[in-house]
Amino acid sequence: MQPEFLESAEFYHRRYHNFSSRVIVPMTLLLVFLLGFAVFAEKEISLSTRATVEPSRIIANIQSTSNQRIVANYLEENKLVKQGDLLVQYQQGAEAVQAEAYASQLEMLKDQKKQLGYLQSSLKEGTDQFPEADKFGYQEMFRDYLSQASSLRSNVSQQNANISSQNAAASQSQAEIGNLISQTQDKIRDYKTAKSAIETGAQLDSQNAAYSFYQTYKNQAGEDPQSKSQVIAQVDAQIAQLESSLATYRVQYAGSGAQQAYATGLDSQLESLKSQHLVKVGQELTLLDQKILEAESGKKVQGGLLDKGKITASEDGVLHLNPETSDSTMVAEGTLLAQLYPSLEKEGKAKLTAYLSSKDVARLKVGDSVRFTTTKDANKELVLVSAITNIDATATKTEKGNFFKIEAETSLTPEQAEELRYGSEGRLTLITGKKSYLRYYLDQFLNRE
């Protein structure tokens, strides 16, 4: 073959555009590709069923708390509630009146205890500690106490003033008697001096109290010799009389010197008065504490009865109603009204629940992968991928037969949680394993599981 023929288009056309190059080779390649794909590519072995979105946990079962008629029902399916939101209001009876009465009584008793505390501190400090006039009369009681204390001080002061006056009078009387004693003693000395002068003939001072007797003796001495003895006798008689008077004065002086003791114990009397009032206050405080405990107990009991007249949300969450009681206005106490589920946005996870027959459930085990698909809108689907977390050991009896409950807990992104709702239904694909396409179709052909 000449080389120029190799470069011609006709040679290439005849060489490569024949039956072998157009059909046999491509079919061979396709067959090899299909055989390799059937051997090495794997197909998921799965089951499909319907599933619903349920909560991963139940926050609370909301049960009826009263047999009274429901006057306000704020329970709604899939309603988002906040902690403390009113859910159900029952018709109230005498409980509300009793609770209000106990609350009013408790407030008054606590105010009375506070005012009594002011009285106690006022008694201890001795000054008025009341910020304003009270309606229980405790401020007047303190003023009466101050009046009694003032009266005690006044009485003791008057008593001591009287004693002081009496003691002053006694001292003055004693001083006067002392002066008389001193004067009498001086007279006795003068009379004794005069007697001695008469007996000895000595001179006597004219200032002497007995100088008159001495003068009489001098005048009668020359005329009557016996006058001397007579005058001496008169002087002795006078001395005896003065000594008798002196003895009397001394007795009086001893008796007049007694002093009366001043009244003491004012501090003890005031302390006793304060103690009496504080004891009364303490007793009243004890009685008040007992009354407050009784009022608080009564208020708590009535409050419990009143709380049974309404139901509030214990936590933030989403409501799921019991269809059997959703339209009832009279529900027996303890009957389930609704359940409180956690918010999907906050919880960040949900539980997929499906029911399978015993034939299908035998092929499953915990940990198998699942894929949940539900429609978001007309054109979009929401797909959740998870794994089986629980397979019930016993079947659940339904109208269509006995089925086993399958649960798969799945985490949610914020976007998925916002689009998903409790009770949403969708298709749950349970992946039980993988087989090569060759093995799969061979088992199908041979009718093997």
GIJOUR-V759541 format. One record per backbone hydrogen bond with DSSP energy under -1.0 kcal/mol. NH is the residue of the N-H (numbers start at 1). CO is the residue of the C=O. Records with the same first field share a line. If there is no record, write none. Layout:
# GIJOUR-V759541
NH: CO / CO
This chain:
# GIJOUR-V759541
5: 2
8: 5
12: 8
13: 9
14: 10
15: 11
16: 12
17: 13
22: 18
23: 19
24: 19
25: 20
27: 23
28: 24
29: 25
30: 26
31: 27
32: 28
33: 29
34: 30
35: 31
36: 32
37: 33
38: 34
39: 35
40: 36
41: 37
43: 435
45: 433
47: 430
49: 428
51: 426
52: 353
53: 424
54: 351
59: 340
60: 340
62: 338
64: 335
70: 329
71: 89
72: 89
74: 87
78: 319
79: 76
81: 317
84: 313
85: 82
87: 311
88: 311
89: 72
90: 309
91: 69
98: 94
99: 95
100: 96
101: 97
102: 98
103: 99
104: 100
105: 101
106: 102
107: 103
108: 104
109: 105
110: 106
111: 107
112: 108
113: 109
114: 110
115: 111
116: 112
117: 113
118: 114
119: 115
120: 116
121: 117
122: 118
123: 119
124: 120
125: 121
126: 122
141: 137
142: 138
143: 139
144: 140
145: 141
146: 142
147: 143
148: 144
149: 145
150: 146
151: 147
152: 148
153: 149
154: 150
155: 151
156: 152
157: 153
158: 154
159: 155
160: 156
161: 157
162: 158
163: 159
164: 160
165: 161
166: 162
167: 163
168: 164
169: 165
170: 166
171: 167
172: 168
173: 169
174: 170
175: 171
176: 172
177: 173
178: 174
179: 175
180: 176
181: 177
182: 178
183: 179
184: 180
185: 181
186: 182
187: 183
188: 184
189: 185
190: 186
191: 187
192: 188
193: 189
194: 190
195: 191
196: 192
197: 193
198: 194
199: 195
200: 196
201: 197
208: 205
211: 208
214: 210
215: 211
216: 212
217: 213
218: 214
219: 215
220: 216
224: 220
227: 224
230: 226
231: 227
232: 228
233: 229
234: 230
235: 231
236: 232
237: 233
238: 234
239: 235
240: 236
241: 237
242: 238
243: 239
244: 240
245: 241
246: 242
247: 243
248: 244
249: 245
250: 246
251: 247
252: 248
253: 249
254: 250
255: 251
256: 252
269: 265
270: 266
271: 267
272: 268
273: 269
274: 270
275: 271
276: 272
277: 273
278: 274
279: 275
280: 276
281: 277
282: 278
283: 279
284: 280
285: 281
286: 282
287: 283
288: 284
289: 285
290: 286
291: 287
292: 288
293: 289
294: 290
295: 291
296: 292
297: 293
298: 294
299: 295
300: 296
301: 297
302: 298
303: 299
304: 300
305: 301
306: 302
307: 303
308: 304
309: 306
310: 307
311: 88
313: 85
317: 81
318: 341
319: 79
320: 339
322: 337
325: 322
328: 325
334: 64
335: 332
337: 62
338: 62
339: 320
340: 60
341: 318
347: 343
348: 344
350: 410
351: 54
352: 408
353: 52
354: 406
356: 404
361: 357
362: 358
363: 360
364: 361
367: 388
368: 365
370: 386
371: 429
372: 384
373: 427
374: 382
376: 380
377: 380
382: 374
384: 372
386: 370
388: 368
389: 407
390: 407
392: 405
396: 403
398: 401
401: 398
403: 396
404: 356
406: 354
407: 390
408: 352
410: 350
412: 348
417: 413
418: 414
419: 415
420: 416
423: 53
424: 421
426: 51
427: 373
428: 49
429: 371
430: 47
431: 369
432: 45
433: 45
435: 43
437: 41
438: 38
440: 436
441: 437
442: 438
443: 439
444: 440
445: 441
446: 442
448: 443
